[in-house]
Amino acid sequence: MLRAWLPGPEVDAKLDAARFEPFTEVTLAAKRDRMRQRRETRKRGYAVSRGEIDGDVLGVAGRLHNKAADGVAALSVAAVFARVADERLP
């Protein structure tokens, strides 16, 4: 979540150095997919995970910032897909 607001070159370096092992069939393991997710998160202002870590879990996370608008933490909420009506999905 917080990575979405890092400068592009810093994100590139972190993604190049990391290995992403898929947890589920929808885990974003390719760098291009993670960069697309970063762009979408920045545009939306919050991150959404639809079964990427656990196939039955929906997650939404937002950035918390200090007075200087620096991202200092993230707050996430998770729910079981079956308990969230389709029209309420982000």
Secondary structure, 3 states (H helix, E strand, C coil): CHHHHCCHHHHHHHHHHCCCCCCCCCCCCCHHHHHHHHHHHHHHCEEEEECCCCCCEEEEEEEEECCCCCEEEEEEEEEEHHHCCHHHCC
